[in-house]
Amino acid sequence: MKKRLLAGIMCAVMALGVAGCGGGSKSSDGNSGGEVKAINLKMAVTPSETSVWMVAANEFKKLIEERTEGRYTVTIYGNEQLAAGDQTKGVEMLFNGTTDVDLHSSMIISNVVPELSVISMPWIFPNGYDSVDEYIFNEGSTGSEFIKKAVEAKGAHVVGIGENGFRQITNNKRPITSAADMSMLKVRVPAISLLVDVFKTLGADPTQMPFGEVFTALQQGAIDGQENPYDTIRSAKIQEVQKYMTIWNYCYDPIILSVSGNIWNKLSDEDKAIFDAAGKEACATQVAASRNMDAEIIEQFKATGVEVNELSPEAIAEMKTVVAPVYDTYKEQFGAEAFAAFGYK
């Protein structure tokens, strides 16, 4: 049953991804009573149409177009098309109003909204998804309010929070069972200073490069490994060029669905309510789809010959001790209040 449900979800993602490129239509504006051309919104999404992120994008598009009766349409641009592959530029385009609707991870948004880096602190969510739900997905949770205020202070409006998931590590050298196994591993990490500091502290050799170059770099041995959530690894076929994957849940990555201030400030109160509700519902659907996929993706990796191990609680405790200086540095930078929003005292 679960596999049939997953297959249905992915078919719907791919089908709706095609539909997401549709153009505008004509309908009443609800005020003058005349016929006006629909307002088409450009929506930026980082991954491709096969990613589980598209569950949120396509559902948001569908709900907006239905509930505004075609007064607003949404065109989805995957693969960071609008920013020519530059993720940080993509975030900047949201805040300057070039993009109307945006779906980026908190990690990438932190390049423009630095305080969001606190979400990416290693093992800040000690009880996995239970901790994530408590501080991000429960109604009125302190973490979700922190995210919304941080993004909205830059001029955009958050309508929903979805899930990229916990980031796992893969490599071609050895299984990772302790901090010692990280020694001198050349690991590609995103261009986020926090993650560079984490991997250096663990004894690895963090390397920054565009994600589009990672598959070839792994294949040619230019790097040993990389870290990403399950679905990102799957959709990029990283498992085809890696021998080992360690499940360590070291870093959680939410995705944030936002509307530019240029659009939000022009919406009526009724339409703002529609956008908020659509964003919340679309992201809830995406979170459920993402979590339903995790176990099946792990089995897919094993089937391709990847050796999968899960880091023990004792090894995680050891690594948390090793990276304690990183916490000291960033707690001083962002303040205790930011950390407390996600349960860290």
C-alpha positions as CSV (number, residue, x, y, z in Angstrom):
1,M,0.0,0.0,0.0
2,K,2.8,2.4,0.9
3,K,4.6,1.8,-2.3
4,R,1.4,2.3,-4.4
5,L,0.9,5.6,-2.5
6,L,4.5,6.7,-3.1
7,A,4.2,5.8,-6.8
8,G,1.0,7.8,-7.1
9,I,2.6,10.8,-5.4
10,M,5.6,10.8,-7.7
11,C,3.4,10.4,-10.8
12,A,1.4,13.3,-9.7
13,V,4.5,15.4,-9.1
14,M,5.8,14.7,-12.6
15,A,2.4,15.3,-14.3
16,L,1.8,18.5,-12.4
17,G,5.3,19.7,-13.1
18,V,4.4,19.8,-16.8
19,A,1.1,21.5,-16.0
20,G,3.0,24.0,-13.9
21,C,4.3,25.7,-17.1
22,G,0.9,26.8,-18.2
23,G,0.1,30.4,-19.0
24,G,-2.5,32.9,-17.8
25,S,-6.3,33.0,-18.3
26,K,-9.0,35.6,-18.2
27,S,-11.4,36.0,-15.4
28,S,-13.3,38.7,-13.4
29,D,-11.2,40.7,-11.0
30,G,-13.9,40.6,-8.4
31,N,-14.1,44.4,-8.1
32,S,-15.0,46.1,-11.4
33,G,-17.0,43.2,-12.8
34,G,-15.0,43.4,-16.0
35,E,-12.9,40.8,-17.7
36,V,-9.2,41.2,-17.0
37,K,-6.2,39.1,-17.7
38,A,-5.0,36.9,-14.9
39,I,-2.0,38.0,-12.9
40,N,0.7,35.4,-13.5
41,L,3.1,34.7,-10.7
42,K,6.7,33.4,-11.4
43,M,7.6,30.8,-8.9
44,A,11.2,29.8,-8.3
45,V,12.1,26.3,-7.1
46,T,15.6,24.9,-6.6
47,P,15.4,21.2,-7.7
48,S,14.0,19.6,-10.8
49,E,10.4,18.4,-11.5
50,T,11.2,14.9,-10.0
51,S,12.0,16.3,-6.6
52,V,9.5,15.9,-3.7
53,W,9.8,19.7,-3.4
54,M,7.5,19.8,-6.4
55,V,4.6,18.4,-4.3
56,A,4.5,21.7,-2.5
57,A,5.0,23.8,-5.6
58,N,2.3,22.0,-7.7
59,E,-0.2,21.9,-4.8
60,F,0.3,25.6,-4.1
61,K,-0.2,26.4,-7.8
62,K,-3.4,24.3,-7.9
63,L,-4.9,25.8,-4.8
64,I,-4.2,29.4,-5.7
65,E,-5.6,29.1,-9.2
66,E,-8.7,27.3,-7.9
67,R,-9.4,29.5,-5.0
68,T,-8.9,32.8,-6.8
69,E,-11.0,31.5,-9.7
70,G,-8.1,32.1,-12.1
71,R,-7.5,35.7,-11.1
72,Y,-3.9,34.5,-10.2
73,T,-2.0,31.8,-12.0
74,V,1.4,30.4,-11.1
75,T,4.2,29.4,-13.5
76,I,6.8,27.1,-11.8
77,Y,10.4,27.3,-12.8
78,G,12.4,24.4,-11.4
79,N,16.2,23.8,-11.5
80,E,16.8,27.4,-10.3
81,Q,16.1,28.5,-13.9
82,L,15.3,32.1,-13.0
83,A,18.7,32.6,-11.3
84,A,20.7,30.6,-13.9
85,G,21.6,28.0,-11.3
86,D,22.8,30.5,-8.6
87,Q,20.8,29.7,-5.5
88,T,21.9,32.8,-3.5
89,K,20.9,35.0,-6.4
90,G,17.6,33.2,-6.5
91,V,16.9,34.2,-2.9
92,E,17.9,37.8,-3.6
93,M,15.4,37.8,-6.5
94,L,12.6,37.1,-4.0
95,F,13.6,40.0,-1.8
96,N,14.0,42.4,-4.6
97,G,10.7,41.4,-6.2
98,T,12.1,39.9,-9.4
99,T,10.5,36.6,-8.4
100,D,6.9,36.5,-7.1
101,V,6.8,33.2,-5.2
102,D,9.9,31.3,-4.0
103,L,10.7,27.9,-2.5
104,H,14.2,27.7,-1.1
105,S,15.8,25.8,1.8
106,S,16.6,27.8,5.0
107,M,20.2,26.9,4.5
108,I,20.4,28.8,1.2
109,I,18.2,31.7,2.5
110,S,20.7,32.1,5.4
111,N,23.1,33.6,2.9
112,V,20.8,36.6,2.8
113,V,19.1,36.1,6.2
114,P,22.1,35.0,8.4
115,E,20.2,34.3,11.6
116,L,18.5,31.4,9.9
117,S,21.9,29.5,10.1
118,V,20.9,28.6,13.6
119,I,18.5,25.9,12.1
120,S,21.5,24.2,10.5
121,M,23.5,23.8,13.7
122,P,24.7,20.2,14.1
123,W,22.3,18.1,16.1
124,I,20.2,21.0,17.4
125,F,17.2,18.6,17.0
126,P,18.3,15.8,19.3
127,N,15.1,13.7,18.9
128,G,14.9,13.7,15.1
129,Y,11.5,14.5,13.6
130,D,9.9,14.7,17.1
131,S,12.1,17.7,17.9
132,V,11.5,19.2,14.4
133,D,7.7,18.9,14.8
134,E,7.8,20.5,18.2
135,Y,9.8,23.5,17.2
136,I,8.9,24.0,13.6
137,F,5.7,22.3,12.5
138,N,3.4,22.5,15.6
139,E,1.0,25.4,15.3
140,G,2.5,28.6,16.8
141,S,5.8,26.9,17.5
142,T,8.7,29.1,18.5
143,G,10.9,28.0,15.6
144,S,8.3,28.7,12.9
145,E,7.6,32.1,14.3
146,F,11.4,32.8,14.3
147,I,11.6,31.8,10.6
148,K,8.7,33.9,9.6
149,K,9.9,37.0,11.4
150,A,13.4,36.7,10.0
151,V,12.2,36.3,6.4
152,E,9.5,39.0,6.7
153,A,12.1,41.5,8.2
154,K,13.7,41.3,4.7
155,G,10.4,42.2,3.0
156,A,8.9,38.8,1.9
157,H,6.0,37.0,3.5
158,V,6.2,33.3,4.5
159,V,3.1,31.3,3.6
160,G,4.4,27.8,4.5
161,I,7.3,25.7,5.7
162,G,8.1,22.4,4.0
163,E,10.8,19.8,4.4
164,N,14.1,19.1,2.7
165,G,14.9,16.7,5.5
166,F,17.8,15.6,7.6
167,R,21.1,15.7,5.8
168,Q,23.1,12.5,5.6
169,I,26.7,11.9,4.5
170,T,28.0,9.6,1.7
171,N,31.6,8.9,0.7
172,N,33.9,6.4,-1.1
173,K,36.6,5.9,1.6
174,R,35.0,4.2,4.6
175,P,31.9,3.8,6.7
176,I,31.7,6.6,9.3
177,T,31.2,5.2,12.8
178,S,33.1,7.7,14.9
179,A,34.6,11.2,14.7
180,A,37.9,9.6,13.8
181,D,36.5,8.4,10.5
182,M,35.9,12.0,9.4
183,S,39.7,12.6,9.3
184,M,40.8,14.1,6.0
185,L,37.7,13.2,4.1
186,K,37.3,15.6,1.2
187,V,33.6,16.3,1.5
188,R,31.6,18.7,-0.7
189,V,29.5,21.1,1.5
190,P,27.3,24.0,0.5
191,A,28.9,27.5,0.5
192,I,27.7,28.1,4.1
193,S,30.4,29.1,6.6
194,L,28.7,27.2,9.4
195,L,29.0,23.9,7.7
196,V,32.5,24.6,6.6
197,D,33.4,25.2,10.3
198,V,31.5,22.0,11.4
199,F,33.4,19.8,9.0
200,K,36.8,21.4,9.7
201,T,36.2,20.9,13.4
202,L,35.4,17.2,12.8
203,G,38.7,16.8,11.0
204,A,37.4,16.6,7.4
205,D,38.4,18.7,4.4
206,P,35.3,20.6,3.4
207,T,35.2,21.6,-0.3
208,Q,32.7,24.0,-1.8
209,M,31.5,23.6,-5.4
210,P,28.1,24.0,-7.2
211,F,25.9,21.0,-6.6
212,G,25.6,20.4,-10.4
213,E,29.3,19.5,-10.4
214,V,29.2,17.0,-7.5
215,F,28.3,13.8,-9.5
216,T,31.2,14.2,-11.8
217,A,33.6,15.2,-9.0
218,L,32.7,12.0,-7.1
219,Q,32.9,9.9,-10.2
220,Q,36.4,11.2,-11.0
221,G,37.6,11.0,-7.4
222,A,38.1,14.8,-7.1
223,I,36.2,14.6,-3.8
224,D,35.5,11.7,-1.5
225,G,31.9,12.5,-0.4
226,Q,29.0,14.9,0.0
227,E,26.1,15.5,2.4
228,N,22.5,16.1,1.6
229,P,19.0,14.9,2.4
230,Y,17.8,11.5,1.0
231,D,15.7,12.9,-1.8
232,T,18.4,15.3,-3.0
233,I,20.9,12.4,-3.1
234,R,18.3,10.2,-5.0
235,S,17.3,12.8,-7.5
236,A,20.9,13.6,-8.4
237,K,21.7,9.9,-8.6
238,I,24.6,10.4,-6.1
239,Q,24.2,6.8,-4.9
240,E,25.5,5.6,-8.3
241,V,29.0,7.0,-7.5
242,Q,29.2,6.4,-3.7
243,K,30.1,3.3,-1.7
244,Y,29.0,4.3,1.8
245,M,26.2,6.3,3.4
246,T,26.0,7.1,7.1
247,I,22.6,8.1,8.6
248,W,23.6,10.6,11.2
249,N,20.8,13.3,11.1
250,Y,23.4,15.9,11.8
251,C,21.6,18.8,10.2
252,Y,18.0,19.5,9.4
253,D,16.9,21.5,6.4
254,P,13.4,23.0,6.1
255,I,12.2,24.6,2.9
256,I,10.4,28.0,3.0
257,L,7.6,29.0,0.7
258,S,7.4,32.8,0.4
259,V,5.7,35.5,-1.5
260,S,7.6,38.7,-2.5
261,G,6.6,41.9,-0.8
262,N,5.7,43.4,-4.1
263,I,3.0,40.9,-4.5
264,W,1.9,40.4,-0.9
265,N,1.4,44.1,-0.3
266,K,-1.0,44.4,-3.2
267,L,-3.2,41.5,-2.2
268,S,-6.6,42.1,-0.6
269,D,-7.2,40.8,2.9
270,E,-9.3,38.0,1.4
271,D,-6.6,37.0,-1.1
272,K,-3.9,37.1,1.7
273,A,-6.0,34.6,3.6
274,I,-6.2,32.4,0.4
275,F,-2.4,32.6,-0.1
276,D,-1.7,31.8,3.6
277,A,-4.0,28.8,3.6
278,A,-2.8,27.5,0.3
279,G,0.8,27.7,1.4
280,K,0.2,25.9,4.7
281,E,-1.8,23.1,3.0
282,A,0.7,22.7,0.2
283,C,3.6,22.4,2.6
284,A,1.8,20.0,4.9
285,T,1.2,17.7,1.9
286,Q,4.8,18.0,0.9
287,V,6.1,17.1,4.4
288,A,4.0,14.0,4.5
289,A,5.2,12.9,1.0
290,S,8.8,13.5,2.0
291,R,8.7,11.5,5.1
292,N,6.8,8.6,3.4
293,M,9.7,8.4,0.9
294,D,12.6,8.1,3.4
295,A,12.5,4.4,4.1
296,E,12.0,3.5,0.4
297,I,14.9,5.6,-0.7
298,I,17.2,4.0,1.8
299,E,16.3,0.6,0.3
300,Q,16.9,1.9,-3.2
301,F,20.4,2.9,-2.1
302,K,21.1,-0.5,-0.7
303,A,19.9,-2.1,-3.9
304,T,22.5,-0.2,-5.9
305,G,25.2,-1.5,-3.6
306,V,25.6,1.3,-1.2
307,E,26.6,0.2,2.3
308,V,24.3,2.0,4.7
309,N,25.0,2.3,8.4
310,E,23.4,4.4,11.2
311,L,25.6,6.3,13.6
312,S,25.2,5.1,17.2
313,P,24.0,7.4,19.9
314,E,27.4,7.1,21.5
315,A,29.1,8.2,18.3
316,I,26.7,11.2,18.0
317,A,27.4,12.2,21.6
318,E,31.1,12.1,20.8
319,M,30.7,14.3,17.7
320,K,28.5,16.8,19.5
321,T,31.4,17.2,22.0
322,V,33.9,17.7,19.2
323,V,31.7,20.4,17.6
324,A,30.9,22.2,20.9
325,P,33.3,25.1,20.0
326,V,31.2,25.8,16.8
327,Y,28.2,26.2,19.1
328,D,30.1,28.7,21.3
329,T,31.1,30.8,18.2
330,Y,27.6,30.9,16.7
331,K,25.7,31.4,19.9
332,E,27.8,34.5,20.5
333,Q,27.0,35.6,16.9
334,F,23.3,35.0,16.8
335,G,22.4,35.2,20.5
336,A,20.8,32.8,23.0
337,E,17.3,33.8,22.0
338,A,17.8,32.4,18.4
339,F,19.0,29.1,19.8
340,A,16.2,28.9,22.3
341,A,13.6,29.2,19.5
342,F,14.7,25.7,18.4
343,G,15.0,24.2,21.9
344,Y,18.7,24.7,22.6
345,K,19.4,26.3,26.0
